[in-house]
Amino acid sequence: MAIQCAIIGGSGYTGGELLRILSTHPGVEITCVTSRKYAGMPISALFPSLRGIVDINFEDYSPESLKERAQIAFTAVPHQAAMPVVRELLDAGLKVIDLSADFRLHDADVYENWYGEHSQKELLERAVYGLPEIYREKIKAAELVANPGCYPTSAILPLYPILKRGIVDSNGIIIDSKSGVSGAGRTSSSAFGYSEVNEGFKAYKVCEHRHTPEIEQELSMACGAPLTLNFTPHLVPMTRGILTTSYSKLKEDVDEQELIDILRDFYNESPFVRVLDQGLFPDCHNVRGSNFCDIGVRVCKRTNTLILISAIDNLVKGASGQAVQNMNIMEGLDETIGLQSPPLFP
Ligand SMILES: NC(=O)c1ccc[n+]([C@@H]2O[C@H](COP(=O)([O-])OP(=O)(O)OC[C@H]3O[C@@H](n4cnc5c(N)ncnc54)[C@H](OP(=O)(O)O)[C@@H]3O)[C@@H](O)[C@H]2O)c1
């Protein structure tokens, strides 16, 4: 029998991407898609690309009505708005995959420092951080998965195995990321509109981006001690994609091929991580529309620096694709189902 799924906040970019992916997933039936603004309207009115593919209407959110109609819900609403919804869905007996930041940080104080008040603190310990390549076993048994942020996914995947092996100094890591504009969501301000982004290129939230504590949390787990790092995000005039470059100081004399082998060994059972051959580096073009994370490795002997470069599609591996990967794992399916289509190139 098909897994019945609900999407809460289906009118946004990640909601639309969930619809696109789930509409061809052979094991899923989309039974409910909510929107406050567009309830009653056909989904194709807001996503004409899905005309003839998803023929249901948006509806109002009602956790009671979902009890009989869905086993699993994706919450694709802004942080803070997600936490009460997640609580109601869990109370209604659904499993939940939350795409917001509300359940990603284990420490409520850290959340409150960066995001504001947390009204569902007791749920934090029930949430599993949904990076399947690292937490696959925990995700299998989870009732609440906190789907990782887009920047954190791109930063953690390359660095985690390297820090776990103690190959680089955990102090002084620099992470420099560039994101396409869809990362800000469909309802973002005019600062993310065409005329203000096209042909521009800028850093933003320097030293204060909210994904910083999430990256620090996971990389601290990797090296077994708390670390802090510098993270600078940039906005680039493309629609989808994140390219992340990290710089860390090598503690050992290792060459590029050894590091590539360490990463390949760590991700041996992880079909969505592609560690590139020596001398090759990721390009957002090569992951667009797919759930892949491509990783390239460079050792600068002159400065004793390890440079790791990764590329993901922020809406797929950075959000909705990863959420479907998590659903597959929670439901005991092959984690690649529904996510096998190749990247869109060019
Ligand atoms: N965009 C990305 O690349 C990305 C990546 C990873 C994670 N995320 C996270 O995923 C979530 C959704 O992001 P998005 O990019 O899809 O945002 P979006 O395009 O702005 O869509 C937000 C959705 O949430 C609904 N919504 C807004 N305020 C709400 C509220 N107070 N209560 C209930 N529903 C509300 C909106 O629906 P109506 O107004 O129609 O009700 C809309 O469907 C966010 O938490 C975001 O941080 C986004």
The ligand as an ORCA input file, in Angstrom:
! r2SCAN-3c Opt
* xyz 0 1
  N      14.569     27.424      0.222
  C      15.540     26.590      0.579
  O      16.528     26.370     -0.161
  C      15.464     25.869      1.909
  C      16.444     24.909      2.179
  C      16.399     24.209      3.393
  C      15.401     24.503      4.312
  N      14.474     25.468      4.028
  C      13.447     25.699      5.057
  O      12.225     25.145      4.597
  C      11.123     25.931      5.082
  C      10.311     26.394      3.874
  O      11.172     27.170      3.037
  P      10.745     27.681      1.594
  O      11.982     28.133      0.934
  O       9.863     26.694      0.943
  O       9.876     28.965      2.016
  P       8.756     29.739      1.167
  O       8.976     29.495     -0.285
  O       8.762     31.128      1.679
  O       7.409     29.003      1.621
  C       6.981     29.047      2.958
  C       5.677     28.286      3.101
  O       5.259     28.358      4.452
  C       3.924     28.853      4.535
  N       3.927     29.778      5.670
  C       4.567     30.966      5.765
  N       4.397     31.490      7.006
  C       3.650     30.593      7.690
  C       3.120     30.553      9.008
  N       3.344     31.558      9.884
  N       2.380     29.477      9.378
  C       2.141     28.476      8.514
  N       2.595     28.470      7.239
  C       3.345     29.508      6.855
  C       3.626     29.528      3.209
  O       2.320     29.195      2.831
  P       1.022     30.116      2.810
  O       1.450     31.538      3.046
  O       0.470     29.877      1.443
  O       0.222     29.525      3.902
  C       4.560     28.791      2.244
  O       3.906     27.647      1.725
  C      11.746     27.078      5.878
  O      11.746     26.762      7.239
  C      13.166     27.165      5.330
  O      14.082     27.708      6.226
  C      14.472     26.139      2.849
*
